[in-house]
């Protein structure tokens, strides 16, 4: 059997390209999609977060198709990394299936071309569905209703775990320090959404970023949300929100943090003068 290095460079480049663009094997297997884990949040355990109860984490996430090539030889590794550069922005893709009848999130990694601490674009497809879905990347079974979920907090938990641990959400290691250039979230409702509703969704997210929302979550919610948002601004540069493929709004998190601090200073000044 010929070694890959015996093939012409042009053919090797096509192999690299195919591997970098191919979906993860775990995203194609309905059997693996059924194997999910629920993590219960504990206020004592620092390894869990508020909102965990609404997430069903995948127990299996395959290695990138190109991973074996990186371990084969220095030449193959160099050629593959060169192909990554020529592809343009490094994009990760994740599917978040939302059972809105139970308010539960099912995250599934779709595309991870190569492991990297710098991701140029993180594409998030948030699919709002009632009950089971038909997609391969989907909710594939019934789920126990043990907790009235908070999907917004659940989504933040999924994002935080990725930034801290990488694609393996439940890894014990927290030293990944992943940086994201653009977090591109598309809310897929399957149904038509009015322009007014699209604006309202963007307004809700913007109010949260500026510390002006009231999403509940107990007496320590404000403190927790502030800490969480500041963490996100350290790891993510920009956020883009779309609804059913239509661009809704885009933010630079550094600017939003500055606005958040300005609003808080104004609030404190009003309290002092009251």
NUKOLLO-874918 format. One record per atom (N, C-alpha, C): x, y, z. Coordinates in steps of 0.2 Angstrom, whole numbers, padded with zeros to 4 digits, always signed. Layout:
XYZ ...
***
This chain:
+0004-0006+0000 +0000+0000+0000 +0004+0006+0000 +0004+0011-0005 +0008+0017-0005 +0007+0021+0001 +0012+0024+0003 +0012+0029+0008 +0009+0036+0005 +0006+0040+0010 +0003+0046+0007 +0008+0051+0004 +0015+0050+0007 +0020+0055+0004 +0022+0053-0003 +0020+0047-0005 +0022+0044-0012 +0017+0047-0017 +0012+0050-0015 +0007+0053-0019 +0009+0060-0021 +0007+0063-0027 +0009+0070-0029 +0006+0075-0024 +0010+0080-0023 +0008+0085-0018 +0001+0088-0020 -0001+0089-0026 -0008+0091-0028 -0013+0087-0025 -0012+0080-0025 -0017+0075-0023 -0017+0075-0015 -0011+0076-0012 -0010+0077-0005 -0014+0083-0002 -0014+0088-0006 -0017+0094-0004 -0025+0093-0004 -0027+0089-0009 -0034+0088-0009 -0037+0084-0003 -0032+0079-0001 -0034+0075+0004 -0034+0079+0011 -0029+0084+0011 -0029+0088+0017 -0036+0092+0017 -0038+0095+0011 -0044+0099+0011 -0050+0095+0013 -0050+0089+0010 -0056+0085+0012 -0056+0084+0019 -0051+0082+0023 -0051+0081+0030 -0053+0087+0034 -0050+0093+0032 -0052+0099+0035 -0059+0101+0035 -0062+0099+0029 -0069+0101+0028 -0074+0096+0030 -0072+0090+0032 -0077+0085+0033 -0079+0086+0040 -0086+0083+0041 -0089+0084+0048 -0086+0078+0052 -0086+0079+0059 -0084+0074+0064 -0088+0068+0063 -0085+0062+0064 -0088+0056+0064 -0094+0055+0069 -0092+0058+0075 -0097+0058+0080 -0104+0062+0078 -0103+0067+0074 -0109+0071+0072 -0113+0067+0067 -0110+0062+0064 -0114+0058+0059 -0117+0052+0062 -0116+0050+0068 -0119+0044+0071 -0124+0045+0076 -0130+0043+0074 -0136+0043+0078 -0135+0039+0084 -0132+0034+0084 -0131+0030+0090 -0126+0034+0095 -0121+0037+0093 -0117+0041+0098 -0121+0047+0100 -0126+0050+0096 -0130+0055+0098 -0134+0054+0104 -0136+0048+0105 -0140+0046+0110 -0137+0046+0117 -0130+0045+0117 -0127+0045+0123 -0125+0051+0126 -0129+0054+0130 -0128+0060+0133 -0127+0060+0141 -0125+0065+0143 -0123+0066+0151 -0126+0072+0154 -0130+0071+0159 -0132+0077+0163 -0128+0078+0169 -0126+0085+0170 -0122+0087+0175 -0126+0091+0180 -0127+0089+0186 -0131+0093+0191 -0126+0099+0194 -0129+0105+0194 -0125+0110+0197 -0125+0110+0204 -0119+0111+0207 -0118+0111+0214 -0115+0118+0216 -0117+0121+0221 -0115+0128+0223 -0108+0127+0227 -0107+0121+0229 -0100+0119+0232 -0095+0117+0227 -0097+0114+0222 -0092+0111+0217 -0090+0116+0212 -0084+0119+0212 -0082+0124+0207 -0082+0121+0200 -0082+0115+0199 -0082+0112+0192 -0089+0112+0189 -0094+0114+0192 -0100+0115+0189 -0103+0122+0189 -0108+0123+0185 -0110+0130+0184 -0117+0131+0184 -0120+0137+0185 -0127+0138+0185 -0129+0137+0178 -0135+0133+0177 -0137+0132+0171 -0136+0125+0168 -0131+0121+0172 -0129+0115+0169 -0135+0110+0168 -0140+0111+0173 -0146+0106+0173 -0149+0106+0166 -0148+0111+0162 -0152+0112+0156 -0148+0109+0150 -0142+0106+0151 -0138+0104+0146 -0137+0096+0146 -0137+0093+0140 -0136+0086+0139 -0130+0085+0135 -0124+0085+0139 -0118+0085+0135 -0116+0078+0131 -0113+0078+0126 -0112+0072+0122 -0106+0068+0125 -0107+0062+0126 -0102+0058+0129 -0096+0056+0124 -0098+0057+0118 -0093+0055+0112 -0092+0061+0108 -0086+0064+0107 -0084+0068+0102 -0078+0066+0098 -0078+0065+0092 -0073+0062+0088 -0067+0066+0087 -0061+0064+0086 -0055+0068+0085 -0056+0071+0078 -0053+0076+0076 -0054+0079+0069 -0051+0074+0064 -0054+0073+0058 -0052+0068+0053 -0044+0069+0052 -0042+0075+0052 -0034+0076+0050 -0030+0075+0056 -0032+0073+0062 -0028+0072+0068 -0023+0067+0067 -0024+0061+0064 -0019+0056+0063 -0013+0059+0059 -0014+0063+0054 -0009+0066+0050 -0004+0070+0053 -0007+0073+0059 -0002+0078+0062 +0003+0073+0067 +0001+0067+0068 +0005+0063+0072 +0010+0058+0068 +0009+0059+0061 +0013+0054+0056 +0020+0056+0055 +0021+0062+0053 +0028+0064+0051 +0028+0072+0051 +0034+0075+0052 +0035+0082+0052 +0033+0085+0045 +0034+0082+0039 +0032+0084+0033 +0025+0085+0032 +0021+0079+0034 +0014+0079+0034 +0011+0085+0038 +0014+0085+0044 +0011+0090+0049 +0012+0097+0046 +0018+0099+0043 +0019+0105+0040 +0015+0107+0034 +0014+0102+0030 +0009+0102+0024 +0002+0104+0026 +0000+0100+0031 -0007+0101+0034 -0008+0108+0037 -0003+0110+0041 -0004+0117+0044 -0004+0122+0038 +0000+0121+0033 +0000+0125+0027 -0007+0126+0024 -0010+0120+0023 -0017+0120+0021 -0022+0123+0025 -0021+0123+0032 -0025+0127+0036 -0025+0134+0035 -0019+0136+0034 -0018+0144+0033 -0021+0146+0026 -0020+0142+0021 -0023+0143+0015 -0030+0143+0014 -0033+0140+0019 -0041+0139+0019 -0044+0146+0021 -0040+0150+0025 -0043+0156+0027 -0045+0156+0034 -0050+0159+0037 -0052+0159+0044 -0053+0152+0046 -0050+0150+0052 -0052+0144+0055 -0059+0144+0059 -0063+0139+0056 -0070+0139+0059 -0072+0133+0062 -0075+0133+0068 -0078+0128+0071 -0085+0128+0071 -0089+0123+0070 -0096+0123+0070 -0099+0118+0075 -0104+0121+0078 -0108+0117+0083 -0115+0118+0083 -0119+0113+0084 -0126+0113+0083 -0129+0112+0090 -0133+0117+0092 -0137+0117+0099 -0144+0116+0097 -0146+0110+0098 -0153+0108+0098 -0157+0110+0104 -0162+0114+0104 -0166+0116+0110 -0173+0112+0110 -0174+0108+0115 -0180+0105+0116 -0184+0111+0120 -0188+0115+0116 -0191+0120+0120 -0197+0118+0124 -0199+0112+0122 -0205+0109+0127 -0202+0107+0133 -0195+0106+0134 -0192+0105+0140 -0187+0110+0142 -0185+0114+0138 -0180+0119+0139 -0173+0116+0140 -0171+0111+0136 -0165+0108+0136 -0161+0109+0130 -0154+0109+0131 -0150+0110+0126 -0146+0104+0124 -0145+0102+0118 -0141+0096+0116 -0135+0099+0111 -0129+0100+0114 -0124+0102+0110 -0120+0097+0106 -0119+0098+0100 -0116+0093+0095 -0110+0096+0091 -0104+0094+0092 -0099+0097+0088 -0100+0094+0081 -0100+0099+0076 -0101+0097+0069 -0094+0097+0065 -0091+0102+0065 -0084+0103+0062 -0079+0106+0066 -0073+0102+0067 -0067+0105+0071 -0062+0103+0066 -0059+0107+0062 -0054+0105+0057 -0048+0103+0060 -0046+0107+0065 -0040+0105+0069 -0040+0108+0076 -0037+0105+0081 -0037+0108+0087 -0033+0114+0087 -0035+0119+0090 -0032+0126+0090 -0034+0130+0096 -0029+0134+0099 -0031+0138+0104 -0034+0145+0102 -0034+0146+0095 -0036+0152+0092 -0041+0150+0087 -0048+0151+0088 -0053+0150+0083 -0055+0156+0080 -0055+0157+0073 -0057+0164+0070 -0064+0165+0070 -0068+0159+0069 -0075+0160+0069 -0078+0154+0072 -0082+0155+0077 -0086+0149+0080 -0093+0150+0078 -0095+0145+0073 -0102+0146+0071 -0107+0141+0075 -0112+0145+0078 -0117+0141+0082 -0123+0141+0079 -0126+0135+0078 -0133+0135+0075 -0138+0133+0081 -0141+0137+0083 -0146+0136+0089 -0153+0134+0086 -0155+0128+0086 -0161+0126+0083 -0166+0125+0088 -0172+0129+0087 -0177+0129+0092 -0182+0124+0089 -0183+0119+0093 -0188+0113+0091 -0192+0111+0097 -0198+0109+0095 -0203+0106+0100 -0203+0098+0099 -0200+0095+0105 -0200+0088+0104 -0194+0085+0100 -0194+0079+0097 -0189+0076+0094 -0188+0080+0087 -0182+0080+0085 -0180+0083+0078 -0178+0077+0073 -0178+0079+0067 -0177+0074+0062 -0169+0074+0059 -0166+0079+0061 -0159+0080+0058 -0154+0075+0062 -0149+0073+0058 -0144+0069+0061 -0141+0072+0067 -0140+0079+0067 -0137+0083+0072 -0143+0085+0076 -0145+0081+0081 -0152+0082+0083 -0153+0079+0090 -0159+0081+0093 -0162+0078+0099 -0165+0071+0096 -0162+0066+0099 -0163+0059+0096 -0167+0055+0100 -0169+0057+0106 -0173+0053+0110 -0177+0057+0116 -0181+0054+0119 -0185+0057+0124 -0180+0059+0130 -0182+0063+0134 -0178+0065+0140 -0182+0066+0146 -0179+0064+0152 -0182+0065+0158 -0183+0073+0160 -0189+0074+0162 -0190+0081+0164 -0188+0082+0172 -0182+0084+0174 -0180+0084+0181 -0180+0092+0183 -0180+0096+0178 -0178+0103+0180 -0181+0108+0175 -0184+0113+0177 -0187+0118+0173 -0181+0122+0170 -0179+0121+0164 -0173+0124+0161 -0172+0131+0160 -0166+0134+0160 -0165+0141+0158 -0160+0140+0152 -0163+0141+0146 -0158+0139+0140 -0153+0145+0139 -0155+0151+0141 -0149+0156+0140 -0143+0155+0144 -0145+0153+0151 -0139+0151+0155 -0136+0145+0153 -0139+0140+0150 -0137+0134+0148 -0132+0135+0142 -0134+0140+0137 -0130+0142+0132 -0123+0145+0134 -0124+0149+0139 -0118+0152+0142 -0113+0147+0145 -0116+0142+0148 -0112+0137+0151 -0108+0133+0146 -0112+0131+0140 -0108+0127+0135 -0103+0131+0132 -0104+0138+0131 -0098+0142+0129 -0093+0143+0133 -0094+0143+0140 -0089+0144+0145 -0085+0138+0145 -0088+0132+0145 -0084+0126+0145 -0080+0125+0139 -0082+0127+0133 -0078+0126+0127 -0072+0131+0128 -0073+0137+0130 -0067+0142+0131 -0062+0139+0136 -0064+0136+0141 -0060+0133+0146 -0057+0127+0145 -0061+0122+0142 -0059+0115+0141 -0058+0113+0134 -0060+0117+0129 -0060+0115+0122 -0066+0111+0120 -0066+0107+0115 -0072+0103+0112 -0074+0098+0117 -0070+0096+0122 -0072+0090+0126 -0075+0094+0133 -0081+0095+0133 -0084+0099+0138 -0083+0097+0145 -0083+0090+0146 -0082+0088+0153 -0075+0086+0155 -0070+0088+0151 -0063+0087+0152 -0062+0090+0159 -0058+0087+0163 -0055+0089+0170 -0050+0095+0169 -0047+0095+0163 -0042+0100+0162 -0045+0107+0160 -0043+0112+0163 -0046+0119+0162 -0041+0124+0159 -0035+0122+0156 -0030+0126+0154 -0030+0128+0147 -0035+0127+0143 -0035+0128+0136 -0034+0135+0134 -0038+0140+0137 -0037+0147+0136 -0039+0148+0129 -0044+0146+0126 -0046+0147+0119 -0048+0154+0118 -0046+0157+0112 -0048+0163+0110 -0052+0163+0104 -0058+0167+0103 -0062+0167+0098 -0063+0174+0095 -0061+0174+0088 -0062+0181+0085 -0069+0183+0084 -0073+0178+0081 -0080+0180+0080 -0085+0174+0082 -0089+0176+0087 -0095+0171+0089 -0101+0172+0085 -0102+0168+0080 -0108+0169+0075 -0114+0165+0077 -0119+0167+0080 -0125+0163+0082 -0130+0164+0077 -0133+0159+0075 -0139+0159+0071 -0145+0155+0074 -0150+0159+0076 -0156+0156+0079 -0160+0153+0074 -0161+0147+0073 -0165+0144+0068 -0172+0141+0071 -0177+0145+0069 -0184+0143+0072 -0188+0139+0068 -0186+0138+0062 -0190+0134+0057 -0196+0137+0055 -0198+0142+0058 -0204+0146+0057 -0202+0153+0055 -0206+0157+0051 -0204+0164+0050 -0205+0168+0056 -0200+0173+0056 -0200+0177+0062 -0200+0184+0059 -0204+0189+0062 -0205+0196+0060 -0199+0200+0061 -0198+0205+0058 -0192+0209+0059 -0192+0212+0066 -0198+0214+0068 -0199+0216+0075 -0197+0211+0080 -0198+0205+0079 -0196+0200+0084 -0189+0199+0084 -0186+0199+0078 -0178+0199+0077 -0175+0204+0081 -0178+0210+0080 -0175+0216+0084 -0175+0215+0092 -0181+0212+0094 -0182+0211+0101 -0177+0206+0104 -0176+0201+0100 -0171+0196+0102 -0164+0200+0103 -0162+0204+0098 -0156+0207+0099 -0155+0212+0104 -0161+0215+0106 -0161+0220+0111 -0160+0216+0118 -0163+0211+0119 -0163+0207+0125 -0156+0205+0126 -0152+0203+0121 -0145+0201+0122 -0141+0207+0123 -0142+0212+0120 -0138+0218+0121 -0139+0221+0128 -0146+0221+0131 -0147+0223+0138 -0143+0219+0143 -0143+0212+0141 -0139+0208+0146 -0132+0210+0146 -0129+0211+0140 -0122+0213+0139 -0120+0219+0143 -0125+0224+0143 -0124+0230+0147 -0126+0230+0154 -0128+0224+0156 -0130+0223+0163 -0137+0226+0165 -0141+0227+0160 -0148+0230+0162 -0154+0225+0161 -0152+0218+0161 -0158+0214+0160 -0159+0211+0167 -0165+0208+0167 -0167+0204+0174 -0170+0197+0172 -0165+0193+0171 -0167+0186+0169 -0168+0181+0175 -0168+0184+0181 -0169+0180+0187 -0163+0176+0188 -0163+0170+0192 -0158+0166+0194 -0155+0167+0201 -0159+0170+0205 -0158+0170+0212 -0154+0176+0214 -0153+0177+0221 -0150+0183+0224 -0143+0185+0221 -0139+0180+0219 -0132+0181+0216 -0132+0182+0209 -0137+0182+0205 -0138+0182+0198 -0133+0188+0195 -0134+0194+0198 -0131+0200+0195 -0123+0199+0195 -0121+0197+0201 -0114+0196+0202 -0111+0190+0197 -0115+0185+0197 -0113+0179+0193 -0113+0181+0185 -0118+0185+0183 -0118+0187+0176 -0112+0192+0174 -0111+0196+0179 -0105+0201+0178 -0099+0198+0177 -0097+0193+0182 -0091+0189+0181 -0091+0185+0175 -0097+0182+0173 -0097+0178+0167 -0096+0182+0161 -0099+0188+0160 -0098+0192+0154 -0091+0195+0154 -0088+0197+0159 -0081+0199+0159 -0076+0193+0157 -0078+0187+0159 -0074+0182+0156 -0074+0181+0149 -0080+0182+0146 -0082+0181+0139 -0078+0187+0135 -0078+0193+0138 -0074+0198+0134 -0067+0197+0134 -0064+0193+0139 -0057+0191+0138 -0055+0186+0133 -0060+0182+0131 -0059+0177+0126 -0062+0178+0119 -0067+0182+0119 -0071+0183+0113 -0071+0190+0110 -0069+0191+0104 -0068+0198+0102 -0075+0201+0099 -0079+0198+0095 -0085+0200+0092 -0090+0195+0092 -0097+0197+0093 -0102+0193+0093 -0107+0195+0087 -0109+0190+0083 -0114+0192+0078 -0120+0187+0079 -0126+0191+0079 -0132+0187+0080 -0137+0187+0073 -0139+0181+0071 -0143+0181+0065 -0149+0177+0068 -0155+0178+0064 -0161+0174+0065 -0163+0171+0059 -0164+0165+0058 -0165+0161+0052 -0161+0164+0046 -0155+0165+0047 -0150+0167+0042 -0150+0174+0040 -0154+0178+0044 -0154+0185+0042 -0150+0189+0048 -0145+0193+0046 -0141+0196+0051 -0146+0201+0055 -0145+0200+0062 -0149+0205+0066 -0145+0210+0069 -0139+0209+0072 -0134+0214+0075 -0128+0211+0076 -0123+0215+0077 -0116+0213+0078 -0113+0218+0084 -0109+0215+0088 -0106+0219+0094 -0099+0217+0094 -0095+0222+0096 -0088+0221+0099 -0088+0221+0106 -0086+0215+0109 -0087+0214+0116 -0083+0219+0120 -0078+0222+0118 -0074+0227+0122 -0078+0233+0122 -0081+0235+0117 -0086+0241+0118 -0091+0240+0122 -0094+0234+0122 -0100+0233+0127 -0098+0233+0134 -0092+0230+0135 -0090+0230+0142 -0089+0237+0145 -0086+0242+0140 -0085+0249+0142 -0092+0252+0144 -0097+0251+0139 -0104+0253+0141 -0107+0251+0147 -0105+0244+0148 -0108+0241+0155 -0105+0245+0161 -0099+0246+0161 -0095+0249+0166 -0098+0257+0167 -0099+0260+0161 -0102+0267+0162 -0108+0267+0165 -0113+0262+0163 -0120+0262+0166 -0119+0261+0173 -0115+0256+0175 -0114+0255+0182 -0112+0261+0186 -0107+0265+0183 -0105+0271+0187 -0110+0276+0188 -0114+0276+0182 -0120+0281+0183 -0125+0279+0188 -0126+0272+0188 -0131+0270+0193 -0128+0271+0200 -0122+0270+0202 -0119+0271+0208 -0119+0278+0210 -0118+0283+0205 -0118+0290+0206 -0125+0292+0208 -0130+0289+0205 -0137+0291+0207 -0139+0289+0214 -0136+0283+0216 -0138+0280+0223 -0135+0285+0228 -0129+0287+0227 -0125+0292+0231 -0129+0298+0232 -0131+0301+0227 -0135+0308+0227 -0142+0307+0229 -0145+0301+0229 -0152+0300+0231 -0153+0302+0238 
***
